[in-house]
Amino acid sequence: MYDTAIVGGGPAGVSAAINAKLLGLNFIWFGSGETSQKVSRAELIKNYPGLPDVRGEELAAALKNHVASMDISLTEKVITGIYDTGGKFSLLAGTEDFEARSVILCIGVQTVKPIEGEERFLGRGVSYCATCDGMLYKGKNIAVLTYDKKYERETEYLCGLAANATVMPFYKGYSMPSAARVVLKRPLRFEGDERVRRVVFDDGSLETDGVFVLKNAISPSALMHGLTVEDGHIRTDRAMRTDIEGVFAAGDCTGRPYQYAKSVGEGNVAAHSAAEYLSEKRRT
Amino acid sequence: MYDTAIVGGGPAGVSAAINAKLLGLNFIWFGSGETSQKVSRAELIKNYPGLPDVRGEELAAALKNHVASMDISLTEKVITGIYDTGGKFSLLAGTEDFEARSVILCIGVQTVKPIEGEERFLGRGVSYCATCDGMLYKGKNIAVLTYDKKYERETEYLCGLAANATVMPFYKGYSMPSAARVVLKRPLRFEGDERVRRVVFDDGSLETDGVFVLKNAISPSALMHGLTVEDGHIRTDRAMRTDIEGVFAAGDCTGRPYQYAKSVGEGNVAAHSAAEYLSEKRRT
């Protein structure tokens, strides 16, 4: 059982992890391999105080170097569900799960609106994680919606497993395996009964056994039940406490402005608040 | 008339100034010469993301370099009072005053408790600014409470003007002009009628015409009437808005944890909120 689980590898997650380490917490930190993809892609950042005119890749490297210098390691897993199990939390990564006394959500913000039905069928045919759920669809028909070039390896993996794979890439310069049928349309909605059954377009539909949605940020309400989400952002107070006791949030997922300085500040505060929460709980 | 006035030269002020510049605001930035004295003195900072194991003076230099690279200049004046003049604000620096449509307070936190009577007699014999009010006490009797070595030049200036100066230095390694009578006691309170008249100790008192209190942070309630102050901190919402419309706050003055990352994050948010406030006001 960890003291805290930090979910997300962007600047807020980096700052939360640095402070969790300094505060002596026993923590696990989840994120994708690239410490901060959104940062790396930024051309020039002019308002990260202390690093004037820093290129995105330089800032990403500086953050990566900072955590490495403190012997902090990132657990490269995608958390697809978090459950409050009464005073502690269970974090699901595919078939594995991890337990923690507190959670710090640094999950970024969805830049794309979820497809109608996406959240309703999550875990019932809709999956956010190719490596977690891919095997369930071996020899079946799947649809893959992919929002980023970095998911091409996972897309290839899914296409290799499925009998038929229809891939909808929503980014420029995609390169797809020959086995995939590429469709360049955005679905209107997902339909089904107890499970997802079809992907509906404006001019027809596609029968399917499962849908993979590969994107960089999962909506907070899909990730964890009970969070108050306003305008797509997790509501927090000034101490970065969410409406669930023991759960904190930091960075873009808490609202605008979407700024690196804001994210590192909130990550710092969230780690301090988690430490305070844990020490109060230990005393009672 | 400025769009915004930023008060305070620490990390929150630096971040607010950088963002005010990028947001195209016409602003003035007040602070003491040293961009961030508290930062400079920090031995080793381990949790400013992107700058691992940075020495305080290195971070201070990096912040100074950042603002210099953007042609942002600091106005070296001490703001001793801010007044809401109806939709705009008047900022007092000694006998000068400056007008702005919005204010961002980055005034740090008082580490010393005010002396009883200090705030009551402020502007009535008690002054926070030697260069502003010194001339008023030429040939008179004054008391000088000083909390930092950096005020020794101002203390010397006051001792040169006054007929009699009693100096109470509350820091180690002080060096005082020979004209000064040094007293190593902390007063219990200031007493007087419509003006301050005496400094009271536990074993006697000292008659005086004026008291100078030279310290790094002025209490928010002394600086500006109408702010909600809780536990010595200015109350703000998540957008760094105070309870006074058009007034924002950032950094240590808004509460714990006292952390550089938190300060730069809040300075960033405060500047964005001020810009939004100004643009909404322009539209109506």
Boltz contact constraints between the chains, C-beta under 6 A:
constraints:
  - contact:
      token1: [A, 14]
      token2: [B, 49]
      max_distance: 6.0
  - contact:
      token1: [A, 15]
      token2: [B, 49]
      max_distance: 6.0
  - contact:
      token1: [A, 15]
      token2: [B, 261]
      max_distance: 6.0
  - contact:
      token1: [A, 18]
      token2: [B, 47]
      max_distance: 6.0
  - contact:
      token1: [A, 19]
      token2: [B, 47]
      max_distance: 6.0
  - contact:
      token1: [A, 22]
      token2: [B, 46]
      max_distance: 6.0
  - contact:
      token1: [A, 22]
      token2: [B, 47]
      max_distance: 6.0
  - contact:
      token1: [A, 46]
      token2: [B, 22]
      max_distance: 6.0
  - contact:
      token1: [A, 47]
      token2: [B, 18]
      max_distance: 6.0
  - contact:
      token1: [A, 47]
      token2: [B, 19]
      max_distance: 6.0
  - contact:
      token1: [A, 47]
      token2: [B, 22]
      max_distance: 6.0
  - contact:
      token1: [A, 49]
      token2: [B, 14]
      max_distance: 6.0
  - contact:
      token1: [A, 49]
      token2: [B, 15]
      max_distance: 6.0
  - contact:
      token1: [A, 49]
      token2: [B, 63]
      max_distance: 6.0
  - contact:
      token1: [A, 49]
      token2: [B, 66]
      max_distance: 6.0
  - contact:
      token1: [A, 49]
      token2: [B, 264]
      max_distance: 6.0
  - contact:
      token1: [A, 50]
      token2: [B, 51]
      max_distance: 6.0
  - contact:
      token1: [A, 50]
      token2: [B, 62]
      max_distance: 6.0
  - contact:
      token1: [A, 50]
      token2: [B, 63]
      max_distance: 6.0
  - contact:
      token1: [A, 51]
      token2: [B, 50]
      max_distance: 6.0
  - contact:
      token1: [A, 52]
      token2: [B, 66]
      max_distance: 6.0
  - contact:
      token1: [A, 52]
      token2: [B, 69]
      max_distance: 6.0
  - contact:
      token1: [A, 62]
      token2: [B, 50]
      max_distance: 6.0
  - contact:
      token1: [A, 63]
      token2: [B, 49]
      max_distance: 6.0
  - contact:
      token1: [A, 63]
      token2: [B, 50]
      max_distance: 6.0
  - contact:
      token1: [A, 66]
      token2: [B, 49]
      max_distance: 6.0
  - contact:
      token1: [A, 66]
      token2: [B, 52]
      max_distance: 6.0
  - contact:
      token1: [A, 69]
      token2: [B, 52]
      max_distance: 6.0
  - contact:
      token1: [A, 257]
      token2: [B, 272]
      max_distance: 6.0
  - contact:
      token1: [A, 259]
      token2: [B, 268]
      max_distance: 6.0
  - contact:
      token1: [A, 261]
      token2: [B, 15]
      max_distance: 6.0
  - contact:
      token1: [A, 261]
      token2: [B, 264]
      max_distance: 6.0
  - contact:
      token1: [A, 261]
      token2: [B, 265]
      max_distance: 6.0
  - contact:
      token1: [A, 261]
      token2: [B, 268]
      max_distance: 6.0
  - contact:
      token1: [A, 262]
      token2: [B, 265]
      max_distance: 6.0
  - contact:
      token1: [A, 262]
      token2: [B, 268]
      max_distance: 6.0
  - contact:
      token1: [A, 262]
      token2: [B, 269]
      max_distance: 6.0
  - contact:
      token1: [A, 264]
      token2: [B, 49]
      max_distance: 6.0
  - contact:
      token1: [A, 264]
      token2: [B, 261]
      max_distance: 6.0
  - contact:
      token1: [A, 265]
      token2: [B, 261]
      max_distance: 6.0
  - contact:
      token1: [A, 265]
      token2: [B, 262]
      max_distance: 6.0
  - contact:
      token1: [A, 265]
      token2: [B, 265]
      max_distance: 6.0
  - contact:
      token1: [A, 268]
      token2: [B, 259]
      max_distance: 6.0
  - contact:
      token1: [A, 268]
      token2: [B, 261]
      max_distance: 6.0
  - contact:
      token1: [A, 268]
      token2: [B, 262]
      max_distance: 6.0
  - contact:
      token1: [A, 269]
      token2: [B, 262]
      max_distance: 6.0
  - contact:
      token1: [A, 272]
      token2: [B, 257]
      max_distance: 6.0
